[in-house]
Amino acid sequence: MTQNIYLLAFGTFGNPYGFRQTFFLGNQNVAKSIKTFDLNTNAIKLFENSILYSIRKESINALNAIAYSKYSFAKEKNSDRGGTFVGASILFTNEIAEENLTIAKLNEFHEILVQKNVDNKTIMVNHSDDFSVDLPEDFDKLSFQLKNIDEPSNFRLSNSNLVVYSHINENTLQQNLRKSLELLNNFDTIFFTDNQEIANFTIAKSLYKTTDEKGFDHEIQIVREEKKKQRQIILHDFEKEFSELEENKKTNIRILKESIEQNIKLHQENGRKIEESKKQVGIVENKYSEFSKKIKEAISYIHSDKKIEEIKLFHNENKREFISYINENTKPQYLNSLHNIQSKTVSEIRNQPSSDWLQPNKESKRKERKEKESSGFYIFLSILFFLLWVLTFLYFLFLDEINKFFLGT
């Protein structure tokens, strides 16, 4: 026998115990967390010679459970109060057996319970632990062909219960219990009875919704319509998201292509500027060398017979020519900054997965890093030319002082 099948008996026993239930099969640690199968007699009540079946959903320590129960009227040993009963239940966790087999074993166990513990419609023991019971014959067959609990899909409690007044026979009950699995999405417990008094009582109390076979089928149809509506809503959301994704894709690809083309042009322009600057460096170096020679030549004239005015005129003419050239050709040529390409997603992704395809790939990261390094190199050259221009300017600012020094010597 698997550990996910529980067999229990219960009843009302009057003072001092009241309602009690005892598990005769199943994991006792889990059994402690299972809710009681007591009835709220303010909402539903058994009468003499009445029988009540129920199917109930429950979540037990993260286990989804379905319980099939049978109640029958029985008096308490030392009390004449109404609404008392004995009952049996078969509870499954995560998997259930076929309904026909479950009903057969539930009826058999309930019959054993009544035969051994009820006499003259009166419970003969004071506690469920005192029940004398036997396992139904071939009870282990329940575990042979278990099926997953596909319905209900929702095990959250709704605090809503349904009472169905209908014929109780093996075929009808089997079909109704199977259909009830789907209906448990909207209800916690569904009761079935063919007793008019029970039905009238629940209608009068109005705490549980009460209906007949036709109303029962209507409730199932409501659940199916709700599911259909939910599917349509989800389908519409997915289709809308797909459409937005396609538009977003077109927009982002267009922006990326335009940005890439613009950066290619800027990159080419920056490359041209760098090549021109490299050539200009050599020319500037030559100009410095030429003017240096001119100064040395002027110095040599000092020790000759040339007049001072002629020497100054020679030097000043060379200096003006040199300064003019340097001022025109050593101004920093600033480079164009590349655009940082960023695409934006305009559609909301409702359940955004953490998938690799949402992350930038390694190739794009390498390209972005390369562009940043290239841009840094361009900036470095721009700063270098600017410093060269400043130094040149400072040099000629104090050139007269240098000349005076040499002339003085």
C-alpha positions in Angstrom: 0.0 0.0 0.0 1.4 3.4 -1.0 1.9 6.2 1.6 -0.5 8.6 -0.2 -3.7 6.7 0.7 -5.3 7.4 4.1 -8.2 5.5 5.6 -10.1 6.9 8.6 -13.3 6.7 10.6 -15.0 9.4 12.6 -18.1 10.2 14.5 -19.8 12.3 17.2 -19.6 10.9 20.7 -21.2 13.5 23.0 -19.6 14.7 26.2 -16.7 14.8 26.9 -15.2 14.0 23.5 -17.5 15.5 20.9 -16.4 14.8 17.3 -13.4 12.5 16.9 -11.6 10.9 14.0 -9.0 8.2 13.8 -6.7 7.1 11.0 -6.3 3.4 10.4 -4.0 3.7 7.4 -1.5 6.3 6.1 1.4 8.5 7.2 0.6 9.5 10.8 2.8 12.5 10.7 0.8 13.9 7.7 -2.4 12.7 9.2 -1.9 15.1 12.1 -2.2 18.1 9.7 -5.4 16.9 7.9 -8.5 18.9 8.8 -11.3 17.2 10.6 -14.3 15.7 8.8 -16.8 17.2 11.3 -20.0 18.8 9.9 -21.1 22.4 10.6 -24.5 21.5 11.9 -25.5 25.2 11.5 -25.2 24.7 7.7 -25.9 21.0 7.1 -27.4 18.3 9.3 -28.1 14.5 9.0 -31.5 13.1 9.9 -32.6 9.6 10.8 -32.1 7.1 8.1 -30.2 9.7 6.0 -26.9 9.3 4.1 -24.5 12.0 2.9 -21.5 11.6 0.5 -18.9 14.3 0.0 -15.7 15.1 -1.9 -13.3 17.6 -0.5 -10.1 19.3 -1.6 -7.3 20.2 0.8 -3.6 21.2 0.8 -1.6 19.4 3.4 2.0 20.4 3.9 2.3 21.3 0.2 0.5 18.0 -0.8 -2.7 18.3 -2.8 -5.3 16.0 -1.3 -8.7 14.8 -2.4 -11.0 13.1 0.2 -14.1 10.9 -0.5 -16.4 10.5 2.5 -19.6 8.9 3.6 -21.7 10.0 6.6 -24.7 8.2 8.1 -27.0 9.2 10.9 -26.3 7.5 14.3 -27.3 8.5 17.8 -24.7 9.2 20.5 -24.5 6.7 23.3 -25.6 9.0 26.1 -27.4 11.8 24.2 -30.6 12.3 22.2 -29.5 15.4 20.3 -30.0 15.5 16.6 -27.5 15.7 13.7 -25.1 13.1 15.1 -23.4 10.6 12.8 -20.6 8.1 12.1 -18.6 8.2 8.9 -15.6 7.0 6.9 -13.2 8.6 4.5 -10.6 7.6 2.0 -8.1 10.5 1.4 -5.5 10.6 -1.5 -2.5 12.9 -1.8 -1.2 13.9 -5.3 -2.8 10.9 -7.0 -6.2 9.4 -6.9 -7.8 6.0 -7.8 -10.7 5.4 -10.2 -14.0 6.7 -8.8 -15.8 3.4 -9.1 -13.2 1.5 -7.1 -13.0 4.3 -4.5 -16.7 4.3 -4.0 -16.8 0.5 -3.7 -14.1 0.5 -1.0 -15.6 3.5 0.8 -19.0 1.8 1.0 -17.5 -1.4 2.2 -15.5 0.2 4.9 -18.5 2.3 6.1 -20.6 -0.9 6.2 -17.9 -2.6 8.4 -17.8 0.4 10.6 -21.5 0.5 11.2 -21.9 -3.3 11.6 -19.2 -3.4 14.3 -19.8 -0.2 16.2 -23.5 0.8 15.8 -26.4 -1.0 17.4 -30.0 0.1 17.1 -28.8 3.3 15.3 -26.6 4.2 18.3 -22.8 4.4 18.5 -21.6 1.9 21.0 -18.2 3.4 21.7 -17.1 6.6 23.3 -14.2 7.5 21.0 -13.1 6.9 17.4 -9.9 5.3 18.8 -12.2 2.6 20.2 -13.7 1.7 16.8 -13.5 -1.9 15.8 -12.8 -2.1 12.0 -11.3 -4.3 9.4 -9.7 -3.2 6.1 -12.0 -3.8 3.1 -11.2 -6.9 1.0 -8.5 -6.2 -1.6 -8.2 -2.6 -0.4 -4.6 -2.5 -1.8 -6.1 -2.5 -5.3 -6.7 1.2 -4.9 -2.9 1.8 -5.3 -2.6 -0.3 -8.5 -3.7 2.3 -11.0 -3.4 5.7 -9.5 -3.7 8.8 -11.7 -2.5 12.3 -11.3 -4.8 15.0 -9.9 -5.4 17.1 -13.0 -8.5 18.7 -11.5 -8.9 20.8 -9.5 -6.1 23.0 -10.7 -6.7 25.3 -7.8 -6.4 24.1 -4.2 -6.8 27.5 -2.6 -9.7 27.5 -0.2 -12.7 29.5 -1.3 -14.8 29.0 1.9 -17.7 28.0 -0.3 -19.4 24.6 -0.2 -22.1 23.1 -2.4 -24.9 20.6 -1.6 -26.4 18.6 -4.5 -29.8 17.0 -4.0 -29.8 14.0 -6.5 -30.3 10.3 -6.9 -27.7 8.2 -5.1 -26.8 5.1 -6.9 -23.5 3.6 -7.9 -23.5 4.9 -11.5 -24.8 8.4 -10.8 -22.6 8.9 -7.8 -19.5 7.8 -9.8 -20.2 10.3 -12.6 -21.0 13.1 -10.2 -17.8 12.6 -8.1 -15.8 12.6 -11.3 -17.4 15.8 -12.5 -17.0 17.3 -9.1 -13.2 17.3 -9.4 -13.5 20.1 -11.9 -16.1 21.9 -9.8 -13.7 21.9 -6.8 -12.0 24.8 -8.4 -14.8 26.9 -7.1 -15.8 25.0 -3.9 -14.0 23.4 -1.0 -16.4 20.6 -0.4 -19.3 19.2 -2.4 -22.0 17.1 -0.7 -24.4 14.7 -2.3 -27.6 13.5 -0.7 -31.0 12.1 -1.8 -32.6 13.0 1.5 -35.3 15.7 1.2 -34.9 16.8 4.8 -31.2 17.5 4.4 -31.8 19.5 1.3 -34.6 21.5 2.9 -32.4 22.2 6.0 -29.5 23.5 3.9 -31.8 25.7 1.8 -33.3 27.1 5.0 -29.9 27.8 6.6 -28.5 29.3 3.3 -24.9 28.9 4.5 -24.1 26.4 1.8 -25.3 26.7 -1.8 -27.9 24.0 -2.5 -28.9 22.8 -6.0 -30.3 19.8 -7.9 -28.8 17.7 -10.7 -29.6 20.3 -13.3 -28.1 23.1 -11.2 -25.0 20.9 -10.5 -24.4 20.6 -14.3 -24.9 24.4 -14.6 -22.2 25.0 -11.9 -19.8 22.8 -13.9 -20.6 24.8 -17.0 -19.8 28.0 -15.2 -16.4 26.7 -14.3 -15.8 25.7 -17.9 -16.9 29.1 -19.1 -14.6 30.8 -16.6 -11.7 28.6 -17.8 -12.5 29.4 -21.4 -12.6 33.1 -20.7 -9.3 32.9 -18.9 -7.7 31.1 -21.8 -9.1 33.8 -24.2 -7.7 36.5 -22.0 -4.3 34.8 -21.9 -4.4 34.2 -25.6 -5.2 37.8 -26.3 -2.4 39.0 -24.0 0.1 36.7 -25.7 -1.0 37.8 -29.2 -0.7 41.4 -28.2 2.7 40.8 -26.7 3.8 39.0 -29.9 2.6 42.0 -32.0 4.4 44.5 -29.8 7.5 42.4 -29.9 7.5 42.4 -33.7 7.1 46.2 -33.8 9.7 46.6 -31.1 12.1 44.4 -33.1 11.7 46.5 -36.2 12.2 49.7 -34.3 15.2 48.6 -32.4 16.9 47.0 -35.5 16.3 50.2 -37.5 17.8 52.4 -34.6 20.8 50.0 -34.3 21.5 50.0 -38.0 21.3 53.8 -38.2 23.5 54.2 -35.1 26.0 51.8 -36.5 26.1 53.6 -39.9 26.6 56.9 -38.1 29.4 55.5 -35.9 31.1 54.0 -39.0 31.1 57.5 -40.6 32.4 59.1 -37.4 35.0 56.4 -37.1 36.2 57.0 -40.6 36.3 60.7 -40.1 38.3 60.3 -36.8 40.7 58.0 -38.6 41.3 60.6 -41.3 41.9 63.3 -38.6 44.4 61.0 -36.8 46.4 60.3 -40.0 46.5 64.1 -40.8 47.6 64.8 -37.2 50.4 62.1 -37.5 51.7 63.8 -40.7 51.4 67.2 -39.1 53.6 66.1 -36.2 56.5 65.4 -38.6 56.0 68.8 -40.3 55.9 70.6 -36.9 59.1 68.8 -35.8 60.8 70.0 -39.0 59.6 73.6 -38.4 61.1 73.5 -34.9 64.3 72.2 -36.3 64.4 74.9 -39.0 63.8 77.7 -36.6 66.3 76.3 -34.2 68.9 76.5 -37.0 67.8 80.1 -37.7 68.4 81.0 -34.1 71.9 79.4 -34.2 72.6 81.3 -37.4 71.5 84.5 -35.7 73.8 83.7 -32.8 76.7 83.2 -35.3 76.0 86.6 -36.8 76.6 88.2 -33.4 80.2 87.3 -33.6 80.5 88.6 -37.2 80.6 92.1 -38.6 76.9 92.2 -39.3 75.0 95.1 -37.7 72.9 94.4 -34.7 69.8 95.9 -36.4 70.3 93.5 -39.3 70.7 90.5 -37.0 67.5 91.5 -35.1 65.6 92.0 -38.3 66.7 88.6 -39.6 65.8 86.9 -36.4 62.4 88.6 -35.9 61.4 87.8 -39.5 62.2 84.1 -39.0 60.4 84.3 -35.6 57.2 85.8 -37.1 57.1 83.2 -39.9 57.6 80.4 -37.3 55.0 81.6 -34.9 52.5 82.2 -37.6 53.0 78.6 -38.9 52.8 77.1 -35.4 49.7 79.0 -34.5 48.0 77.8 -37.6 49.1 74.2 -37.6 49.3 73.1 -33.9 45.8 73.9 -32.8 44.2 70.7 -31.4 41.9 68.9 -33.8 39.1 67.4 -31.6 37.7 64.0 -32.5 34.1 63.1 -32.9 32.7 61.0 -30.0 31.0 57.7 -31.0 27.4 57.2 -30.1 26.6 54.6 -27.4 24.1 52.4 -29.1 21.3 51.4 -26.7 18.1 49.7 -27.8 14.9 50.1 -25.7 12.1 47.5 -25.4 8.8 49.2 -25.5 6.7 46.1 -24.8 6.3 44.9 -21.3 7.4 41.3 -20.8 5.0 39.9 -18.1 6.9 36.9 -17.0 10.4 37.8 -18.0 12.7 34.7 -18.0 16.3 34.9 -17.1 17.4 33.4 -20.4 20.7 33.7 -22.2 19.1 35.1 -25.3 18.1 38.2 -23.3 21.7 38.9 -22.4 24.2 40.7 -24.8 26.5 38.1 -26.4 30.2 38.1 -26.0 30.9 39.3 -29.6 28.9 42.5 -29.0 30.7 43.1 -25.7 34.1 42.8 -27.4 33.0 45.2 -30.1 31.7 47.7 -27.5 35.0 47.4 -25.6 37.0 47.9 -28.8 35.1 51.0 -29.6 35.6 52.4 -26.1 39.4 51.7 -26.4 39.5 53.4 -29.8 37.6 56.4 -28.5 40.0 56.7 -25.6 43.0 56.7 -27.9 41.4 59.5 -29.9 40.9 61.6 -26.8 44.5 61.0 -25.8 45.8 62.3 -29.1 43.5 65.4 -28.8 44.9 66.2 -25.4 48.5 65.7 -26.6 48.1 68.1 -29.5 46.5 70.6 -27.2 49.4 70.5 -24.7 51.8 70.8 -27.6 50.1 74.0 -28.7 50.1 75.4 -25.2 53.8 74.7 -24.8 54.6 76.3 -28.1 52.6 79.4 -27.1 54.4 79.7 -23.8 57.7 79.3 -25.6 57.2 82.2 -27.8 55.7 84.2 -25.0 59.1 84.2 -23.3 61.2 84.1 -26.5 62.3 87.8 -26.2 63.8 87.0 -22.8 65.7 84.1 -24.4 67.0 86.3 -27.2 68.1 89.0 -24.7 70.0 86.4 -22.8 71.8 85.1 -25.9 72.5 88.7 -27.1 73.8 89.6 -23.7 76.3 86.8 -23.8 
